[in-house]
Amino acid sequence: MRTRKVLLLDTASLYFRAFYGVPDSLRSPDGLPVNAVRGLLDFVARLVDTYEPTHVVCCWDNDWRPAWRVALLPSYKAHRVAGSPEAPAGATSVISEMASSSDTKGESAPDDLAVQVPWIRETLRALGIAVVGHDGYEADDVIGTLATTLPMPVDVVTGDRDLFQVVDDAREVRVLYIARGVGRHEQVDDAWVRERYAVPASAYVDFATMRGDASDGLPGVPGIGDKTAASLIASYGDLAGILAAASAPDTRISAAVRARLHAAIDYLAVAPEVVAVARDLDLGVSEDDLLLPQEPADPELFAALTERLGLGTSATRVLAAMARP
């Protein structure tokens, strides 16, 4: 009997990694690319086998670049927009025709990946693995809400370091960080965050805001990197305390750092809201909706997809992982 715990999957993080990490020679019987579909199923099977969760959620980007975040910070993910000068060559918009939500619409991605996103959704539906999104929000926000509200231990699977902010030892929330690969993932708790960045996980939003993140279009405070940001947090607690100290003449903040913070004051007024994940979305699901099924919800559909897409051993592995008592 498995102990109650939930695996929250940053689905796009996993299927992008599968697409780039699994050979594109994996094709369906009629020659279509299926490496992202098969790779994602293999990842799910491996994680379920390793951590034996009772609940699994594929968290989805109903809106990968929410308008409200862009309104606060126009540079947010701007370089990822299909058709932008900085978008990858040969990229197209990822559009799931089978999903009722907008999914990752507009985010630049290779054509061979874009075509697989609808199959991923359909395969997960056939298996009965919960796919949860919220209009106007990203998968990170779904993860933030579930990690905050579910009354059980939580493992978040992602390659996005911004989700370190949800780590909470007291509530048994940790991140399984897949930046080095799913097979070489790291278990991130508060001690891990402190060792890596010299700040507690609870301060990660303010830390990331000051440091910035080019991959998300967050400029940060020019001239303030990891060490300075961590030192400021250690001395003054949080961003509000840091800004108050920077405005006070008798604090030990150097003139150069004061000038940098003051020059970035408009950015610092909005960026923490952009970086912080939502914690209180109404997702319209119950705990029972998130249970990992022991067999496919629609066996005929899954069998048809397995045959049509040539899912082979990937299908076998995920079914075996789900069926474990």
DOPARO-169004 format. One record per residue (C-alpha): x, y, z; residue number from 1. Coordinates in nm, 4 decimals. Layout:
% DOPARO-169004
+----------+----------+----------+-----+
!        u !        v !        w !  nr !
+----------+----------+----------+-----+
!        X !        Y !        Z ! NUM !
...
+----------+----------+----------+-----+
***
This chain:
% DOPARO-169004
+----------+----------+----------+-----+
!        u !        v !        w !  nr !
+----------+----------+----------+-----+
!   0.0000 !   0.0000 !   0.0000 !   1 !
!   0.1505 !   0.3305 !  -0.1095 !   2 !
!   0.1799 !   0.6176 !   0.1388 !   3 !
!  -0.0260 !   0.9189 !   0.0311 !   4 !
!   0.1872 !   1.1642 !  -0.1641 !   5 !
!   0.1579 !   1.3551 !  -0.4883 !   6 !
!   0.3874 !   1.4017 !  -0.7857 !   7 !
!   0.3308 !   1.7373 !  -0.9583 !   8 !
!   0.4793 !   1.7341 !  -1.3081 !   9 !
!   0.5811 !   2.0508 !  -1.4908 !  10 !
!   0.4608 !   1.8865 !  -1.8091 !  11 !
!   0.6134 !   2.1199 !  -2.0684 !  12 !
!   0.9495 !   2.1041 !  -1.8898 !  13 !
!   0.9364 !   1.7258 !  -1.9242 !  14 !
!   0.8175 !   1.7013 !  -2.2830 !  15 !
!   1.0666 !   1.9640 !  -2.4037 !  16 !
!   1.3413 !   1.7642 !  -2.2313 !  17 !
!   1.2082 !   1.4432 !  -2.3870 !  18 !
!   1.2020 !   1.6018 !  -2.7318 !  19 !
!   1.5625 !   1.7178 !  -2.7117 !  20 !
!   1.6928 !   1.4148 !  -2.5209 !  21 !
!   1.5235 !   1.1229 !  -2.6976 !  22 !
!   1.6434 !   1.0399 !  -3.0524 !  23 !
!   1.4200 !   1.1813 !  -3.3259 !  24 !
!   1.4605 !   0.8485 !  -3.5037 !  25 !
!   1.1683 !   0.7320 !  -3.2873 !  26 !
!   0.8811 !   0.7568 !  -3.5322 !  27 !
!   0.5275 !   0.6313 !  -3.5634 !  28 !
!   0.4521 !   0.3553 !  -3.8167 !  29 !
!   0.3635 !   0.6259 !  -4.0698 !  30 !
!   0.6827 !   0.8218 !  -4.0054 !  31 !
!   0.5649 !   1.0961 !  -3.7678 !  32 !
!   0.7882 !   1.2101 !  -3.4786 !  33 !
!   0.6911 !   1.0610 !  -3.1417 !  34 !
!   1.0065 !   1.1078 !  -2.9345 !  35 !
!   0.8422 !   1.3661 !  -2.7028 !  36 !
!   0.5381 !   1.1437 !  -2.6443 !  37 !
!   0.7444 !   0.8338 !  -2.5770 !  38 !
!   1.0018 !   1.0203 !  -2.3710 !  39 !
!   0.7340 !   1.1757 !  -2.1510 !  40 !
!   0.5735 !   0.8349 !  -2.0881 !  41 !
!   0.9151 !   0.6900 !  -2.0016 !  42 !
!   0.9779 !   0.9781 !  -1.7583 !  43 !
!   0.6394 !   0.9288 !  -1.5926 !  44 !
!   0.7015 !   0.5549 !  -1.5591 !  45 !
!   1.0465 !   0.6102 !  -1.4098 !  46 !
!   0.9289 !   0.8717 !  -1.1597 !  47 !
!   0.6278 !   0.6667 !  -1.0524 !  48 !
!   0.8452 !   0.3576 !  -1.0071 !  49 !
!   1.0989 !   0.5537 !  -0.8022 !  50 !
!   0.8700 !   0.7602 !  -0.5787 !  51 !
!   0.5522 !   0.5474 !  -0.5703 !  52 !
!   0.3035 !   0.8380 !  -0.5508 !  53 !
!  -0.0653 !   0.7846 !  -0.4883 !  54 !
!  -0.1533 !   1.0982 !  -0.6852 !  55 !
!  -0.0014 !   1.2337 !  -1.0080 !  56 !
!  -0.0819 !   1.5616 !  -1.1805 !  57 !
!   0.0398 !   1.6785 !  -1.5190 !  58 !
!   0.0313 !   2.0550 !  -1.4627 !  59 !
!  -0.0394 !   2.2437 !  -1.7830 !  60 !
!   0.0298 !   2.5877 !  -1.9267 !  61 !
!  -0.3153 !   2.7099 !  -2.0257 !  62 !
!  -0.1348 !   3.0382 !  -2.0850 !  63 !
!   0.2428 !   3.0168 !  -2.0980 !  64 !
!   0.2828 !   3.4001 !  -2.0990 !  65 !
!  -0.0122 !   3.5469 !  -1.9073 !  66 !
!  -0.1221 !   3.8951 !  -2.0100 !  67 !
!  -0.1247 !   4.0133 !  -1.6504 !  68 !
!   0.2420 !   3.9242 !  -1.6086 !  69 !
!   0.3303 !   4.0929 !  -1.9384 !  70 !
!   0.1372 !   4.4038 !  -1.8330 !  71 !
!   0.3540 !   4.4240 !  -1.5224 !  72 !
!   0.6781 !   4.3427 !  -1.7057 !  73 !
!   0.6647 !   4.3602 !  -2.0892 !  74 !
!   0.9991 !   4.1794 !  -2.1261 !  75 !
!   0.8567 !   3.8669 !  -1.9587 !  76 !
!   0.9317 !   3.5743 !  -2.1937 !  77 !
!   0.9229 !   3.8167 !  -2.4887 !  78 !
!   1.2136 !   3.6411 !  -2.6589 !  79 !
!   1.0178 !   3.3130 !  -2.6693 !  80 !
!   0.7299 !   3.4499 !  -2.8758 !  81 !
!   0.7010 !   3.2809 !  -3.2152 !  82 !
!   0.8016 !   3.5262 !  -3.4848 !  83 !
!   1.0114 !   3.7430 !  -3.2531 !  84 !
!   1.3671 !   3.8221 !  -3.3719 !  85 !
!   1.5071 !   3.6088 !  -3.0885 !  86 !
!   1.2858 !   3.3037 !  -3.1451 !  87 !
!   1.4667 !   2.9879 !  -3.2622 !  88 !
!   1.4992 !   2.9396 !  -3.6354 !  89 !
!   1.2379 !   2.7053 !  -3.7803 !  90 !
!   1.0109 !   2.7449 !  -3.4792 !  91 !
!   0.6346 !   2.7539 !  -3.4836 !  92 !
!   0.3599 !   2.8078 !  -3.2287 !  93 !
!   0.2771 !   2.5115 !  -3.0073 !  94 !
!  -0.0983 !   2.4754 !  -3.0506 !  95 !
!  -0.2933 !   2.1831 !  -2.9125 !  96 !
!  -0.5965 !   2.1335 !  -3.1353 !  97 !
!  -0.7328 !   1.8675 !  -2.9012 !  98 !
!  -0.7222 !   2.0870 !  -2.5912 !  99 !
!  -0.9923 !   2.3352 !  -2.5024 ! 100 !
!  -0.7352 !   2.5649 !  -2.3422 ! 101 !
!  -0.4796 !   2.7831 !  -2.5159 ! 102 !
!  -0.1988 !   2.5563 !  -2.3926 ! 103 !
!   0.1405 !   2.6907 !  -2.5033 ! 104 !
!  -0.0081 !   2.8909 !  -2.7902 ! 105 !
!   0.2435 !   3.1407 !  -2.9214 ! 106 !
!   0.5547 !   2.9937 !  -2.7635 ! 107 !
!   0.8216 !   2.9188 !  -3.0202 ! 108 !
!   0.8941 !   2.5481 !  -3.0554 ! 109 !
!   1.0177 !   2.3189 !  -3.3318 ! 110 !
!   0.7516 !   2.1896 !  -3.5700 ! 111 !
!   0.8319 !   1.8283 !  -3.4805 ! 112 !
!   0.7482 !   1.9037 !  -3.1172 ! 113 !
!   0.4398 !   2.1134 !  -3.1872 ! 114 !
!   0.2716 !   1.8272 !  -3.3684 ! 115 !
!   0.3205 !   1.5985 !  -3.0671 ! 116 !
!   0.1555 !   1.8183 !  -2.8027 ! 117 !
!  -0.2018 !   1.7126 !  -2.8967 ! 118 !
!  -0.0965 !   1.3468 !  -2.8860 ! 119 !
!   0.0523 !   1.3992 !  -2.5398 ! 120 !
!  -0.2782 !   1.5426 !  -2.4174 ! 121 !
!  -0.4775 !   1.2608 !  -2.5744 ! 122 !
!  -0.2456 !   0.9912 !  -2.4383 ! 123 !
!  -0.2661 !   1.1317 !  -2.0843 ! 124 !
!  -0.6451 !   1.1475 !  -2.1159 ! 125 !
!  -0.6591 !   0.7852 !  -2.2269 ! 126 !
!  -0.4436 !   0.6818 !  -1.9320 ! 127 !
!  -0.6564 !   0.8819 !  -1.6904 ! 128 !
!  -0.3632 !   1.0788 !  -1.5502 ! 129 !
!  -0.4929 !   1.4173 !  -1.4342 ! 130 !
!  -0.4058 !   1.7158 !  -1.6536 ! 131 !
!  -0.4736 !   2.0405 !  -1.4677 ! 132 !
!  -0.4451 !   2.3968 !  -1.5930 ! 133 !
!  -0.6136 !   2.7301 !  -1.5290 ! 134 !
!  -0.6996 !   2.9897 !  -1.7911 ! 135 !
!  -0.4752 !   3.2927 !  -1.7677 ! 136 !
!  -0.2092 !   3.1110 !  -1.5682 ! 137 !
!   0.0986 !   2.8967 !  -1.6169 ! 138 !
!   0.1724 !   2.5436 !  -1.5014 ! 139 !
!   0.3933 !   2.7001 !  -1.2324 ! 140 !
!   0.0834 !   2.8631 !  -1.0828 ! 141 !
!  -0.1042 !   2.5328 !  -1.0824 ! 142 !
!   0.1959 !   2.3755 !  -0.9092 ! 143 !
!   0.2119 !   2.6594 !  -0.6571 ! 144 !
!  -0.1553 !   2.6200 !  -0.5718 ! 145 !
!  -0.1487 !   2.2414 !  -0.5389 ! 146 !
!   0.1793 !   2.2423 !  -0.3449 ! 147 !
!   0.0251 !   2.4905 !  -0.1015 ! 148 !
!  -0.3190 !   2.3345 !  -0.0616 ! 149 !
!  -0.2849 !   1.9569 !  -0.0885 ! 150 !
!  -0.2668 !   1.7935 !   0.2578 ! 151 !
!   0.0054 !   1.5426 !   0.1720 ! 152 !
!   0.3773 !   1.5341 !   0.0881 ! 153 !
!   0.4523 !   1.6906 !  -0.2507 ! 154 !
!   0.7287 !   1.6287 !  -0.5056 ! 155 !
!   0.7463 !   1.8851 !  -0.7865 ! 156 !
!   0.9243 !   1.7647 !  -1.1004 ! 157 !
!   1.0683 !   2.0520 !  -1.3027 ! 158 !
!   1.3738 !   2.1967 !  -1.4699 ! 159 !
!   1.2631 !   2.5490 !  -1.3708 ! 160 !
!   1.4571 !   2.6857 !  -1.0758 ! 161 !
!   1.1893 !   2.9497 !  -1.0100 ! 162 !
!   0.9862 !   2.6716 !  -0.8501 ! 163 !
!   1.2401 !   2.6488 !  -0.5687 ! 164 !
!   1.0127 !   2.9066 !  -0.4063 ! 165 !
!   0.7557 !   2.6329 !  -0.3247 ! 166 !
!   1.0050 !   2.4240 !  -0.1244 ! 167 !
!   0.8769 !   2.3925 !   0.2307 ! 168 !
!   1.0335 !   2.1386 !   0.4656 ! 169 !
!   0.7603 !   2.1800 !   0.7275 ! 170 !
!   0.4913 !   2.0849 !   0.4765 ! 171 !
!   0.7102 !   1.8178 !   0.3063 ! 172 !
!   0.7213 !   1.9999 !  -0.0249 ! 173 !
!   1.0373 !   1.9527 !  -0.2283 ! 174 !
!   1.1476 !   1.9875 !  -0.5897 ! 175 !
!   1.2908 !   1.7081 !  -0.8020 ! 176 !
!   1.5154 !   1.9230 !  -1.0204 ! 177 !
!   1.5786 !   1.7730 !  -1.3639 ! 178 !
!   1.8220 !   2.0282 !  -1.5085 ! 179 !
!   2.0855 !   1.7548 !  -1.5423 ! 180 !
!   1.8334 !   1.5006 !  -1.6672 ! 181 !
!   1.5481 !   1.2994 !  -1.5221 ! 182 !
!   1.7815 !   1.0127 !  -1.4423 ! 183 !
!   2.0226 !   1.2473 !  -1.2618 ! 184 !
!   1.7699 !   1.4715 !  -1.0912 ! 185 !
!   1.8429 !   1.6388 !  -0.7591 ! 186 !
!   1.6141 !   1.6399 !  -0.4553 ! 187 !
!   1.5802 !   2.0034 !  -0.3559 ! 188 !
!   1.4891 !   2.0882 !   0.0030 ! 189 !
!   1.5575 !   2.4027 !   0.2043 ! 190 !
!   1.9105 !   2.2923 !   0.2941 ! 191 !
!   1.9869 !   2.2385 !  -0.0770 ! 192 !
!   1.8647 !   2.5902 !  -0.1637 ! 193 !
!   2.0667 !   2.7416 !   0.1215 ! 194 !
!   2.3796 !   2.5554 !   0.0166 ! 195 !
!   2.3428 !   2.6519 !  -0.3491 ! 196 !
!   2.2288 !   3.0137 !  -0.3128 ! 197 !
!   2.2900 !   3.1086 !   0.0525 ! 198 !
!   1.9245 !   3.2021 !   0.1000 ! 199 !
!   1.6280 !   3.0061 !   0.2374 ! 200 !
!   1.3660 !   2.8849 !  -0.0087 ! 201 !
!   1.1202 !   3.1320 !   0.1454 ! 202 !
!   1.3410 !   3.4174 !   0.0174 ! 203 !
!   1.3880 !   3.2759 !  -0.3310 ! 204 !
!   1.1395 !   3.5128 !  -0.5007 ! 205 !
!   1.3236 !   3.8228 !  -0.3774 ! 206 !
!   1.6586 !   3.6615 !  -0.4595 ! 207 !
!   1.5490 !   3.5738 !  -0.8144 ! 208 !
!   1.3976 !   3.9182 !  -0.8641 ! 209 !
!   1.7269 !   4.0920 !  -0.7886 ! 210 !
!   1.9447 !   3.8406 !  -0.9719 ! 211 !
!   1.7207 !   3.8240 !  -1.2780 ! 212 !
!   1.6799 !   3.5421 !  -1.5264 ! 213 !
!   1.7485 !   3.5952 !  -1.8955 ! 214 !
!   1.5585 !   3.2769 !  -1.9867 ! 215 !
!   1.2371 !   3.4386 !  -1.8576 ! 216 !
!   1.3112 !   3.7921 !  -1.9724 ! 217 !
!   1.3727 !   3.9140 !  -1.6165 ! 218 !
!   1.6477 !   4.1761 !  -1.6323 ! 219 !
!   1.7210 !   4.1781 !  -1.2614 ! 220 !
!   1.9104 !   4.4642 !  -1.1023 ! 221 !
!   2.2179 !   4.5363 !  -1.3177 ! 222 !
!   2.5325 !   4.4801 !  -1.1178 ! 223 !
!   2.3655 !   4.2652 !  -0.8511 ! 224 !
!   2.4352 !   3.8952 !  -0.8893 ! 225 !
!   2.3854 !   3.5893 !  -0.6729 ! 226 !
!   2.6378 !   3.6809 !  -0.4030 ! 227 !
!   2.5260 !   4.0395 !  -0.3549 ! 228 !
!   2.1577 !   3.9436 !  -0.3580 ! 229 !
!   2.2174 !   3.6713 !  -0.0989 ! 230 !
!   2.4220 !   3.9057 !   0.1191 ! 231 !
!   2.1496 !   4.1710 !   0.1112 ! 232 !
!   1.8844 !   3.9158 !   0.2066 ! 233 !
!   2.1014 !   3.7840 !   0.4901 ! 234 !
!   2.1430 !   4.1366 !   0.6251 ! 235 !
!   1.7966 !   4.2845 !   0.5715 ! 236 !
!   1.5577 !   3.9885 !   0.5426 ! 237 !
!   1.3583 !   4.0611 !   0.2318 ! 238 !
!   1.3255 !   4.3037 !  -0.0571 ! 239 !
!   1.1194 !   4.5513 !   0.1432 ! 240 !
!   1.3851 !   4.5536 !   0.4144 ! 241 !
!   1.6610 !   4.5904 !   0.1566 ! 242 !
!   1.4955 !   4.8882 !  -0.0119 ! 243 !
!   1.4300 !   5.0522 !   0.3252 ! 244 !
!   1.7947 !   5.0042 !   0.4175 ! 245 !
!   1.9071 !   5.1431 !   0.0828 ! 246 !
!   1.7115 !   5.4606 !   0.1553 ! 247 !
!   1.8492 !   5.4985 !   0.5080 ! 248 !
!   2.1778 !   5.6905 !   0.5367 ! 249 !
!   2.3138 !   5.4931 !   0.8318 ! 250 !
!   2.3122 !   5.1408 !   0.6838 ! 251 !
!   2.6191 !   4.9569 !   0.5545 ! 252 !
!   2.4972 !   4.9234 !   0.1956 ! 253 !
!   2.7605 !   5.0660 !  -0.0372 ! 254 !
!   2.6921 !   5.3721 !  -0.2459 ! 255 !
!   2.7209 !   5.1664 !  -0.5653 ! 256 !
!   2.4617 !   4.9108 !  -0.4516 ! 257 !
!   2.2288 !   5.1882 !  -0.3325 ! 258 !
!   2.2510 !   5.3504 !  -0.6747 ! 259 !
!   2.1793 !   5.0232 !  -0.8521 ! 260 !
!   1.8741 !   4.9504 !  -0.6384 ! 261 !
!   1.7373 !   5.3028 !  -0.6786 ! 262 !
!   1.7886 !   5.2910 !  -1.0557 ! 263 !
!   1.5870 !   4.9672 !  -1.0702 ! 264 !
!   1.3085 !   5.0814 !  -0.8384 ! 265 !
!   1.0353 !   5.0624 !  -1.1049 ! 266 !
!   1.1374 !   4.7067 !  -1.1951 ! 267 !
!   1.1553 !   4.6058 !  -0.8282 ! 268 !
!   0.8035 !   4.7361 !  -0.7711 ! 269 !
!   0.6497 !   4.4825 !  -1.0124 ! 270 !
!   0.8938 !   4.1942 !  -1.0635 ! 271 !
!   0.8225 !   4.0069 !  -0.7377 ! 272 !
!   0.4577 !   3.9674 !  -0.8431 ! 273 !
!   0.5722 !   3.8328 !  -1.1806 ! 274 !
!   0.8188 !   3.5864 !  -1.0255 ! 275 !
!   0.5927 !   3.4615 !  -0.7464 ! 276 !
!   0.3659 !   3.1693 !  -0.8346 ! 277 !
!  -0.0053 !   3.1807 !  -0.7590 ! 278 !
!  -0.1046 !   2.9905 !  -0.4466 ! 279 !
!  -0.4839 !   3.0164 !  -0.4411 ! 280 !
!  -0.6287 !   2.9318 !  -0.7827 ! 281 !
!  -0.9671 !   2.7612 !  -0.8015 ! 282 !
!  -0.8625 !   2.4586 !  -1.0039 ! 283 !
!  -1.1970 !   2.2809 !  -0.9852 ! 284 !
!  -1.0472 !   1.9449 !  -0.8884 ! 285 !
!  -1.0653 !   1.7301 !  -0.5777 ! 286 !
!  -0.7994 !   1.5049 !  -0.4316 ! 287 !
!  -0.9785 !   1.2041 !  -0.5788 ! 288 !
!  -0.9515 !   1.3585 !  -0.9260 ! 289 !
!  -0.5732 !   1.3488 !  -0.8897 ! 290 !
!  -0.5382 !   0.9821 !  -0.7938 ! 291 !
!  -0.2998 !   0.7822 !  -1.0100 ! 292 !
!  -0.5131 !   0.5190 !  -1.1866 ! 293 !
!  -0.3970 !   0.1591 !  -1.1840 ! 294 !
!  -0.5192 !   0.0997 !  -1.5376 ! 295 !
!  -0.6113 !   0.3217 !  -1.8340 ! 296 !
!  -0.9302 !   0.5233 !  -1.8058 ! 297 !
!  -1.0008 !   0.4471 !  -2.1716 ! 298 !
!  -0.8228 !   0.1202 !  -2.2591 ! 299 !
!  -0.9501 !   0.1149 !  -2.6177 ! 300 !
!  -0.8285 !   0.4674 !  -2.6877 ! 301 !
!  -0.4912 !   0.3988 !  -2.5279 ! 302 !
!  -0.4525 !   0.0795 !  -2.7307 ! 303 !
!  -0.5410 !   0.2692 !  -3.0480 ! 304 !
!  -0.2904 !   0.5469 !  -2.9695 ! 305 !
!  -0.0249 !   0.2898 !  -2.8849 ! 306 !
!  -0.0722 !   0.1254 !  -3.2231 ! 307 !
!  -0.1076 !   0.4446 !  -3.4240 ! 308 !
!   0.1900 !   0.6214 !  -3.2663 ! 309 !
!   0.4042 !   0.3134 !  -3.2151 ! 310 !
!   0.4439 !   0.3755 !  -2.8426 ! 311 !
!   0.5824 !   0.0251 !  -2.7902 ! 312 !
!   0.7831 !  -0.0275 !  -2.4718 ! 313 !
!   0.6979 !   0.3251 !  -2.3489 ! 314 !
!   0.3340 !   0.2218 !  -2.3243 ! 315 !
!   0.4297 !  -0.1041 !  -2.1543 ! 316 !
!   0.6448 !   0.0735 !  -1.8961 ! 317 !
!   0.3890 !   0.3340 !  -1.7987 ! 318 !
!   0.1140 !   0.0738 !  -1.7629 ! 319 !
!   0.3389 !  -0.1425 !  -1.5437 ! 320 !
!   0.4280 !   0.1550 !  -1.3246 ! 321 !
!   0.0640 !   0.2515 !  -1.2807 ! 322 !
!  -0.0380 !  -0.1056 !  -1.1938 ! 323 !
!   0.2020 !  -0.1448 !  -0.9010 ! 324 !
!   0.0087 !  -0.1908 !  -0.5753 ! 325 !
+----------+----------+----------+-----+
***
